[in-house]
Amino acid sequence: MPIGGKKQPPEANEFESVVVHSTISGRPWQLDGHWNRMFEQRVIWDYDTEGFEQISALDGGESLEWCYRCGKCIPVCPVDLVGNYGPMRLHQLVQQGQDLFASDQAWLCTTCMNCLRVCPKEVNLIKVMPAVREVAVTNGNVPAELQDVFEKSFRYGNALGQNPKRRAAWAKGLDVRQLPDDPAPVDVLMIVEDYWSYHPRGQEAARAFAQIANALGVDWAILGAEEKTIGDSQRLAGEKGLFESLMEDNVATLDRYEFARIVTPDPHGYNALRNVYPTYGHNYEVLHYTQLLAPLIDRIEWNRSLDYKVTFHDPCYLGRHNGEYDAPRRLLESIPGLTMTEMARCRENGYCCGGGGGGMWLDGLTANHTTERLSERRVREAVETGADVLAVCCPYEVSRFEDAAKSTGNDQLKVLDIVEMMAEAMFA
């Protein structure tokens, strides 16, 4: 109480031990005082700051030390749900002196962007992790499975190490124009990307798209053997030099042809063409295939109804990174007979398949740090909705989720690209 205009210091009553009783249960609790008495200054300055200094010096690495440990990132991090991860935990590891440049922790982030969505300090792992990984790549600290992808991408122009001459083999028997054979101006240039070009399940979706585009009268063409991967996942995995080399080759190819728009089925390629290429001075009008087809729904002639209960997985690089949630759903809702059900984690808070940021090729490494693959967790969430079909619109996801359905014992769940269901309802 103030006495004579001054505060009177409180009288301290210290006890070695006190027993208190709960006002609810009456249960006694013994409280010993020694555990919370601070006899000396806490030595927070004993933590090593060198790690933060090294990371902050990198272009894009500045924000990691902004973390003030609120913990909002942890419950939304898809890796933490099956492991122990998140920007706050990375901050703590660096604070405790761990060398992030030489740690497996550098490779677990899928750059899904959900942490940045909720972070009040805007700690941006979408910039931090590629910057850290670039140093790791330079130092030779690269997981073997990822190094193999880098080498294939450099040598063959695709992550699967396939012969570039077979890039358009999926189009055999279809009316698909290739610009190297017919270089006349075209409205839509389709960048097919690797997994629709070479993976068997991806090729099925590519063929479905070709049928739909032709039926709707779209003026479109592909680059065929001249196409190379856009390489955005390689960039996010730390191989910025490889990305820039691929970009130079791609831009040189694009400059040879006249087109109005670029369309791609790959959200990662879409992200690079829309957001990264312009930072190098290369500007194009870019659409994801769902954005091309959604405005054309009224032209479609449906031939049959599909009795499917469908749940949709939002690709991180189409949704959170680029804000497109509605176009895929408009296409699904237009298919006759199909009913939609949403997973609890959807749209802005959609869960990650695990393929982003190089994760597509790091399942071997992540298995040592997680209880299950992110794709397996997502399949379980899809099954909980009672859906017959898990719908996707990213070439990475069909193979990832089909494998996950098998490994979790949920073989009854079909995994289909949106264009596969559209083609089934249009042409079957």
HUJOZI-V754655 format. One record per pair of residues at least 24 apart in sequence whose C-alpha atoms are under 8 Angstrom apart, sorted by the first residue. I is the first residue (numbers start at 0). J is the second residue. Records with the same first field share a line. If there is no record, write none. Layout:
I=J  J
//
This chain:
46=94  95  96
47=94  95  96
48=94  96
49=96
50=93  94  96  97  98  99
51=93  94
54=127  131
57=130  131
58=130
59=126  127  130
60=126  127  128  130  131
61=127
62=121  122  123  127
63=90  122  123  124  127
64=90  122
65=120  121  122
66=90  120  122
67=120
71=114  117  118
72=113  114  115  117  118
73=114
75=113  114  348
76=113  114
77=350  351  373
78=107  108  369  373
81=369  370  371  372  373  376
82=368  369  370
83=368  369
85=114
86=114  122  124
99=131
100=131  132  134  135  140
101=135  140
103=364
105=131  132
106=132  236  357  358  361
107=358  365
108=356  358
109=351  353  354  355  356  357  358
110=235  355  356
111=315  316  319  320  351  355  356
112=315  319  320
113=319  347  348
125=235
128=235
129=234  235  236  237
130=237
131=237
132=236  237  238
133=236  237  238  239
134=237
135=237
136=237  238
142=361  364
144=360  361  363
145=357  360  361
148=360
149=233  238  241
152=228  230
153=241  245
156=226  227  228  245
157=193  227  228
158=193  228
159=193  197
161=197
163=224  225  226
164=223  224
165=224
166=196  197  223  224  226
167=196  223  224
168=196
169=196  197  202  203  205  206
170=205  206
173=206  209  210
174=209  213
175=209  220  221
176=219  220  221
177=220  221  222  223
178=220  221  222  223  256
179=222  223  225
182=256
183=256  257
184=256  257  258
185=218  219  220  257  258  259
186=217  218  219  258  259  260
187=217  218  219  220  258  259  260  261  262
188=219  220  221  222  258  259  260  261  262
189=219  220  221  222  261  262  263
190=221  222  226  261  262  263  264
191=221  263  264  265
192=226  227  228  229  263  264  265  268
193=228
194=394  395
195=264  394
200=397  398
201=394  397
203=419
204=416  418  419
207=418  419  421  422
208=418  419  422
210=422
211=418  421  422
215=295  298  299
225=252
226=252
228=268
229=268  271  272
230=268
231=267  268  270  271
232=267  355  356  357
233=356  357
234=356
235=356  357
236=356  357
246=276
250=281
259=284
260=284  285  286
261=285  286
262=286  287  288  291
263=287  288
264=288  289  392  393  394
265=392  393  394
266=314  316  317  393
267=316  317  355
269=317
270=316  317  320  321
289=326  327  330  392
290=326  327
292=330
293=326  327  329  330
296=330  333
299=425
300=425
301=334  335  424  425  426
302=424  425  426  427
303=335  423  424  425  427
304=334  335  336  337  424
305=334  335  336  337  424
306=336  337  338
307=336  337  338  386  387  388
308=337  338  339  340  385  386  387  388
309=337  338  339  340  386  387  388  389  390
310=339  340  341  342  381  384  386  388  389  390
311=339  340  341  342  389  390  391
312=345  349  350  389  390  391
313=345  346  349  350  391
314=349  351  352  391  392  393
315=349  350  351  355
318=346  347
319=346  347
327=392  417
330=417
331=417
334=420  421  424
335=424
340=384  386
341=384
342=380  381  384
343=380
350=377
351=377
352=377  396  399  400
354=395  396
359=395
372=403
374=399  400  403
375=400  403  404  406  407
378=403  404
379=407
382=409  412
386=412
387=411  412  413
388=412  413  414  415
389=413  414  415
390=414  415  416  417
391=415  416  417
392=416  417
//
